Every structure is written in structure tokens, then in C-alpha cells.
Amino acid sequence: MSRTRGANRRRTKRTLAALAVLTLTAACGAATAGPAETGTLRTVLNADPSSFDPALAQGQQTFQAASLLYDTLLRRDDGGTLVGGLASDWAAESPSAYTFTIRDDATCADGTPITAPVVAASLSHLADPETGSTWKNLVFGLGDATITAEGATVRIALSQPFTTLPQGLAIPQSGIVCPAGLEDLDALAAGSVPGAFSGPYTVADAQQGLSYTFDLRDDYDAWPDFAEPLTGAPPERIEIGITTDQSTMANQILAGDLDLGQFADPDAVQRFTAQPDLHQYQVINATAYVVFNQRPGRVFADRPDLRQGVAKAIDQNSFNAIFSRNTGDVLRSVVPSSFACVNTDTALLERHDPEGAAATLAGAKITMIGNTANRQFSGGADYVYQVLADAGADVTMNKVDNATFWSTIAEGGADWDLVFLGDLNSVGSISASLDRVIGPAVEDGGRNYSASDNPEGEAAFADGLAAPDERTRCEAFGRAQRSLFERDDIVPLAGSPLTYVTGPDVTVSVFDDYVDLATLRIGAT
């Protein structure tokens, strides 16, 4: 786990309204008070949260908000390990049967005790097909989940084996919603049910497109016991603006008007190299790869030749130069090389062949969606658009913000043929990325954005989920990856580095490549 320390520096104390203005304009003025004096941490997200129902979360900004508002049964720790969250103990009786003992001291924001029945009701909401969560299969696998409570124990019985269920119960999307939230799902999604929250913070104010305020609960004391104990104090208030302007964010960090920023732009990160009092945490935040819409009537449906043409048109190294300024690694699959079971055979990938691409793609009508979450994703979309146009394709690209991008491709009938995903694999298992392109489509309760029909890949994927050991699991997931390349269902691109920068008073815990915002601390020693 990475933590760095620094000396205190005084900062400008501002109101929330001023924060919203300063997310759009460069900050100036003398620093007078910082988090150590005010207890308030100021930050920004790149888009509004898509929903305050964690089961319906889309986009990193929503996951981060959920991690502050809702506790999960388990939490990630360093080295791929898990520690208890709301669960004090857990056991896998088999790959399809799990038990969790619920701690006896946790409460909802309205004072309701978080008991086994409360947990079971929330997880049942996530597992219910009527909820329409794209995270159901990530947490519970491809089958049905039966969730029951008995005393202090929650039992989860799966109709199909799924060995990564514990990891799924550590992601923010599986956060436990308290009874008040489940009683009014519309208000839950809007963040207007004060008693819905099980985590350390509540929504004090929400102004869509402008700002959000989260307040620390006075009665909260359910912090996990990480291998390296947390020190310092959690922020009493978190003020959040909305912006995608990383240059302005950098100005604000340097001026002391923001206490936490997230930077994908290497040029912005470079500005902090001569600032030893600031803390920097670099992670591989996501993996970028092309996904094709293979629903009936779309141009890539039943056309592996066209998908192959796209793969030939794209040069990974050229994409990476634009996308990450070569600070990320080119990919050999849907996850980084650090993941277990990842493909390492470069011969499976299509070679860059512009002439071959042109022979196939000339005249093809392709609708792209580009993500404007930051300069990297916007520039990467421009690159893909240009190489397809150079190959003779008739390409239309619609650029949208991060929240709209994810909500659009999560709709089965949306108008798109090709996107490149920034896949946030918060589970830490290759299965959590493979099911983006293998298995049931999102409109059928799965996580497969492409709606591809790949029986061979689905069988191999299911074998991997049920495998009793890593060797067997990797053999199966290797077959699943080969099926993707043989069908040209994906085009691996590059890893997406993200650097978190905090002020001198502020630290955060990093577990492998996962930054847990609920561990933000002021005055850590």
C-alpha cells in the first residue's frame, strides 16, 4: 500500500459556490486555510454521478461517489487481499456457496442497525433482474443468486459456480443500501434519501452539473482493519466540483484551491515534479480496447472481416503515443500484463496493415461514440476515427461526456457500432473484463456491451469461473481470450495511467492499482 507524507501548507478557504466557479476558471489569490484547519477537502469529478443507487452506477465518477456513501461487505487491501468491511468473517463452502458474518456495530445514516437481513435485502436488490444492474453478473456470476439471512449470517447460494464472488463484494457497486433507500428507489437514485447511506458520508447537497457536498457522519465508526492501519482524520466535509479541464485543475492544486485532483494528462502531471510537498499516486486506472456492437442490423454483426479490418487499421503504438504519451503500456488482451491469466502471445493480435484495412473497410458506414472524459480519451477517439476514415470507411462520431457514454452503451438499442472502452477493472480479475465482451448482453442482464454470440468463448469463460485452481482457471481463460482474437471481437489498445495528486495535508491509500477514496485522511503521520 502506498502512502506518502508531507508538511502542512496553508490554503485558501472558499465556499462551495466558489469551488464550482473555480472548476471552470484558473484559481488565484493568497492561501489562508487548508484541510487541516477547516476539515474540508476540495476536489472535482469529471462528470456528475449517473445514479446514487450503487447497483445502477455507471462511470468512474459514480463508483468513487458510491465508495464514500456506501460500505461493502469486504474491502480491498494490498497484494490482492481482502479485509472485512461490513462482514467480520466470511467463508467459501464451495464455488457456489458462501457465508458472511455481519459485524454487530455498524449502522445506517438514520441509525438503523445494519443486520444480516438489511444486507441480504440490499444484495437481493442488486441480484434482482428487475433492477437492471450491469454489475449483477460481475458480483454473482452468470447464474441466479439466492441470498438469505439467518441470525448474523448472510448466505449466498449461486446456481452456477463463481469463484470471484468475494472480490465482487468489495466493489462500490455492491455497496449496501439501507432500508430507507430501498423503500424509495427513485429518491435513492437522486441521492435524496438521507437514511439510505451505510458508509462514512451522506449527501448534504447535490446540484447537477455544478457541485456536490458530502458530510462525514458523526456516528460512523466502521472503518476496516487494513494491514497498514489508517492514520490521520477523515475529512469532515468533501466539496466536489465538476470539470474535465485538467489544466485548470492543476492550477488549482498548485494554488492550494483544490486538495485532490485526478490527472490522465501527462503534461498536467509534469507540472507537479518540482512540488515535493504534494503527494502523487500513479496507477493504471483502466485498459482501453475497441468493442464492436454486434446486435442484428449493426454493421459489424456477422462481419468478422469488417472487425478484422478495424484491427488492421489501428497501430497500437501510434494510439498509445496520443492516448498516454507513451506513459502506458500497449496491451495484449483486455487487462494489463500484471493480471493473472492474461494473454502474452502477440501472434494472436492482428498486425497493423493499412492496405488490408482499406480493402475491407472502404465504404463501410460506421457510427462511433467518443468519450470526452479527458484529453486522452477524446484524443484516442479522434485517432480511431481518423484511421478508419483513412481506410475509406464512412465514419460518424458522436462525442459525449463520461456519464452519457456509459449509459448509452449500456442500452441495447443505442445507435453505435464501435467504441473503445476505458475498462475499470476494480475486481482485479481478468473475468471482470472478459465478460464485457463474452456472455449475456447488457440488455439481457449481463455485462457484454457487444452482444456478441461466441459459444466457444462462453464455454471457456464458464470453465474458468468454476475452476478450482489457478492453473485450470488460466487455461480456460486463455481459451476464452483466443476465441476473442480468432473472431476479432476486440482490439487491445493501451493501459490508461492516472495520477492522483493531493495537497500536503492529505493522503490516500492505494491498494495495487486501486485508489480507495474512503481512506482519504488529513494530517496523517
N, C-alpha and C positions, 0 to 999 in steps of 0.2 A: 504494500500500500504506500502511495507516495504522498508525503506532506512536506511542505517547506515552511519556514518561519521568517518573519521579518520584523523590523522596527515599526512603531506606530508613526503615522503621518496624519496631520490634521487635514480635514476636507471641508468642502462647502456643504452646509446643511440647507436642504431645499425642501419644498413641499412637493407632493405627488404631482400637482399640476405642472410645476416647473420641470419635473422629470419628463413628463410627456412632451413638453416643448423641446427640451434638450435632446431628445432622441432624434430630432429632425434637424437640429442646428448645432454648430460647434459650441462647446462649452467655454466659458471664460470666467474670470473672477478669482478672488483670493479664497483659498481653502480655510475653513474655520472650524469644522467639526466633522468627525468621521464616525464609523460604526461603533468604535469603542466608546465614544461619548454619547451617541444617540440611541444605540441599539438597533438602528435601522440599516438594512442592506439594500442598495440600489442596483438594479440590473435591468436587462432588456431581453425579450424573446424576439424571434424573427417573424412571428405571426401570432394571432390570437389562438388560444386553446380551442380545439374543434368541439370539445364537449367536456363537461366536468363529471360525466359518467365515465369512470376509467375503462369500463368494458367497451365503450364506443370511441375511445381515444384514437386520434389519427395525427401523426406528425410528432417530431421530437419535442416541440414546444409543449404539446399536450402531455406527453409522457413525463416531462420534467415538472409540470404543474401537478400532475397526479402524484408524483413521488413525494411532494411536500404535504399533500392533503390527505392521503390515504396510506395506511400501513398495510403491509403484505404479511402473509404467513411466515415467509422466510426472507432473508436478505442476503445479497451477495457480499462476500468477503474476499480477501486477497487469495490469489492462486487458484481461482475457480472453485473455492469452497463456499459453503452456505452456513449462515448462522440463523438462530431463531429471530423471528420478528414477533408476530402475534402468537406464533407457536413456540412453546417452550421445549417441545420434543417432537420427533417425527420418525416414522419407520416405513420402509417398503416391505410389505409382507410378500409381494410378488410384483412383477412388472405391470400388473393391472389392479393392485390393491394397496392402498396407502392409508396410514393413520396419522393424525396430528393432534397433539395435546395442546389446548389453548391456555395461555397464561391467564392468571386469575386477577391481574391488577390493571388491565387495560380498559379504557372507557371511550365512548364516543364523545364528540364535542358537546352534546347535550346532557352528558352524564350517564347515558345508558351503558351498563356493563357490556363489554364485548365478550360474549359467551360463545360456546360451540354452536348453538342454534343461530346466533347472529352471523357467525362466519359461514355456516352452511347455507343460509339464505342468500348471502351475497354471492358466494361461489355458484350457487344454483342459478342466479340471475345471469352470471357470465356464461354458464354452460347451456342455458336455455336457447334453443334455436330461434325462438321468437324475439330474443334480444337483438339478434343480427350482428353479434360481435365477430369481427375478423380475427380476434385473439382466442376464441374458444378452442380451436384446434391446436394453437401454439401451446396452450396450457394443458389441455386434456387429451390431445391426440385426435385421431380421425373418427373414433367411435363415440358412443354415448357415455356420459358420466353420471353416476348416481351418487349424490352427496347427502350424507345423513349425519345427525348429531346424537350423541349418547353421553350424558354427563358432560365432562370436559373434553370429550374426544370427538373429532370430526373424521369420518370415514369417507374415502373416495374410492368407489369401485368403477373401473373402466371396462367397457365392452371389448376393447382392443388393448393389447399391451402398449405401454408408453413409458419408457424409462426416464424421460427428461421431465416428468411432471414436477418434481421438486424445484427444478430450475425455473419452470414456468410460473410457479407460485411465488417467485421472487421479483417478477417484473411489475412495474407500476400498473399495467393494465389489469392485473389481477388484484388490485387494491380492494380492501374490504369496505364496502359501502354499508353504513349503519341503517337501522330500520327506518328512520325518518326519511332517508333518501329513497329507499325502495318503495315507500308509500306514495311518492310523487315523482315519477321518472322524468317528466318534463322539467320540473323545477330542479331536479338533480342535475340534468344536463346543462341547465343555465347557471348552476353554481349558487342557487338562491335558497338552499336548504341548510341552515346553519348546523343542524344536528346530523347531517349526512357524513361528516368527516371523522375518520378513525385515526388520522395521522396527527403530526405535531402542529399543523397550521389550519386555519379556516380562511375562507374568502371574506374579507372585510369590505371590499369594493371591487366592482368589475365594470369597466367602461370599454366596450368592444372597440378595437381599433386604436385605443389610446393608452389605457393603463389598467393595472390590477394591483390590489393590495392584499397581501396575506398576513394575518396576525398569528403569532405564537399563542397556543393555548396555555393558560396559566396552570391548568391541572394535568398537563401531559408529562408523563414520566415513563414511557415505554421504549426508551432508546435501546437498540440492540447491543449486545456484548460482543463487539468486534475483537478480533485477535489483538489489534492495537487499539487500546481504549481511546475514545474521543476526549479531547481536552478543549478548554475554552467554553464559551457560551453560545447557544444558538441565537441567531438574530431574533429580536422581539417583533420585528416587522420586516417584511420584504416588499419593496416597491418595485413594480415591473412595468417598464415601458415597452413599446412595440416598434421595432425598426429592423431594416435589413442593411442599413448603411454602416459598414464596418469601419470606414474611415472616421466617421463621426463618433462611433463607439470608442475607437482608440483615443481620439481627442479627449473624450470624457474620462476615460480611465486615467490618462496622463494628467488631466487637470484635477483629478480627485472628485469628479462628479458622478462617477459610477464605481461600484465596488466589485462587480463581477461582469466580465464580458466573455463571449464565446466567438472565436475567430477562426474562420476557414481560409481567410485570405493571407497568404504568406507575407505579402507586403505590409499588411497591418501588424502581423506578429513581429516583423523585423523592427518595428518602432519601439519595441519593449526591451531590446537587447541591452541597452545601456541603462536599464532601470532595475538595479539589483534589489530594491525594496519591494518590487512587485513579484508575485508568485505566478509561475507558469506551469501548466499541466497539459502536456500534449498526449493525445490518444488517437487511435484510429477509430473514428466515430461511426463510419459507415462504409459499405462497399458499394461501388457503382457498377451496374451491369444493365445491359439492354434486355427488355422484356417485350414480347410481341403479343398483341391482342389476337387470339386465335378463335374467337367466337364466330359462329356461322355468319357469313356475309361480310366479314372483315377481310382486308386484302391479304393478310398473312395466314388465314385459315386454310389448312390443307395445302400450303405452298412452302414446303421446306426449301425449295430452290430460291424463293424470294428472301427467306430468312438467311440463307447462306450468302446471298448477295449482299445483304446488310453487313454480315460479319466480315466479308471480304473488303467492304468499303472502309471499314474502321481500322485505323492503325492505333494500337494501344498506346504506344509511346507518344504519338502526337496528341492523342486525347489527354494523356497524363500531364504533358507539358502545359496544356491550357488549364486543365482541371485543378491540378495541385502544384503547378510549377515544379514538377518532379520531386515534390516532398513526400508523395505517397508511392506505394509500390504497385506495379501492374499486377493484375490478378490472373490466377489460373482456374478460378472457379467463382462461386458466389460468396466466398468468405476469404479472409486473409490467410496467409501461409501459416500463421500461428495456430490455427484451429486444427483439432484432431480430425482425421479422415479426409482432409482436403486433397483434391486432385493436384498432382505435381507433374503430370505428363503434358508437356507443351504441345506434343504432336496431336493431341485431341482438338486443339484450337485451330480455327481457320486461319490460314496465312493471309496477310494483307495483299490484296490483289485488285487494284482499281479497275483494270481492264476486265477482269472476270466479273466484278460487281456491275460494271456498266452493261455488260452483255445480258445480265439478268434483270436489272432494275429499270432500264430505260422505259419511260412512260408509266411506270407504276405510280398510282395515286396513294400517297401515304399521309396520314394525319398524325402529327406528333403533339405531345404535351410537354412543355418545358417548365421546370421548377425554378422560380426566382428567389428561392430561399437565401441565396448569397451569390456573389460573383462567380464562384466556382461552378455551381450547378447551372447558372444561366449561361456561362461561357461554354460549359460542356455540351449543353443542348444546342448552342449555336454551331459547335464543331460537328456534331452528329447531323444536324440539318444540312450543313454545307457539303459534307462528303456524300450524302445521299443525293443532293441536288447535282453535284458534280458527276455523279454516276448516271444522271439522266432521269432520276425519279421526279415526279411532280409532288413536291412536299409542301404541306401546310403545317405551320407550327403555331400553337396557341400557348403563350406563356402565362402562368398563373402563380399565385403565392403558394407557400408550402402547404397550408391547410387545405386550400382548394385542390391542389394537385392530388393529395392523398385521398380526399373524399371523392374526387372524380373517378379515379381508377378503381376505387372500392365499389363503384356502381357497375353492375353487369352490363347495362345498356349504354354506357357513356360513349361519346364519339372520339375514339382514339385508336390508332393502330400500333404505335410504337412509343415507348418511353424508356429513359434509363432511370432506374431506381437508385436512391441513396438508402440502402438497406441497413437499418439499425438493428443489429442482432444483439439484443440485450440479454438473451438467454445464455449465450456463449457456446452454443452447439450448432453444428452445421445443419441439423434438421430444421432449425428455426429459420433458415434461409432457403433450403431446398423446397419447403412447402409453399414458398412464394411462387413457384413455377411447376410444382408437381402436386397432384391431388385435386380435391374438390375446389371449384371456383369460389370466389368471394361471395357471389350472389347465392351460392348453394350452401353457405355456412362455412366454407373453407377459407384458405389464405392465398389461393392461387390466383394471382392477378391476370394471368394469361388465359385461363380457362382451357389450357391445352389438354389433349386426350393422349396420354402417354402410359398405356397399361404396363409396359415393361418397367418404366421408371417408378410407377406407383407400387408395383410389387416389390421392387428392390428397396424402396423407401420404407414400406411397411416392415420388411425383414430387418432393416436397420433399427427401427423403433422398438422392435421386440427382442433384439439381440441381447444375450446375457453377458457378453464381454466385449471389450473394445476391438479385438481382432475381428470378430464376426461382424460387429457393427460397422467397422470401416470397410470391410469387404462389400457389404451390402450398399453402403452409401457411395462407395466407389462405382458400383454398377449403376446406381441412380444418376450420378454425375455423367458417366459415359453416355447414358441414354439422352441426356440433355444436349451433349455435343453432337451426337450422331443425328439428332433431329434439328440441330441448330435452333434450339428453343431459347438460348441465351447467348449474349456476347459479353464476356467478362471485360471490365474496363480497368478500374484502379481503386485503390483504397482512398478514403477521404479523411485526411488528418484534420483534427480540430484542436485548437489550443484554448484552454480556459485560462483567463488572466484575472487574478484577484488583487485587491489592494493590500497594503502591508498589514492591516488589522485582520484580514480574512483568510481562512484556509478552507480546503475541502478535501475529502477523502477520494482517492482513485483506486478502484479495485480492478486490476488488469487494465482493460480499456473502457471501464465503466465509471463515470463520474456520478456520485450519489449526492444530489443537491440537498438531501435531507441531513447530510453531515456537514453542511456549512457551519463554520464556527468563527466567532470573533474572539480575539485575544488568546488564541491557542499558544501553549508553551512547549 
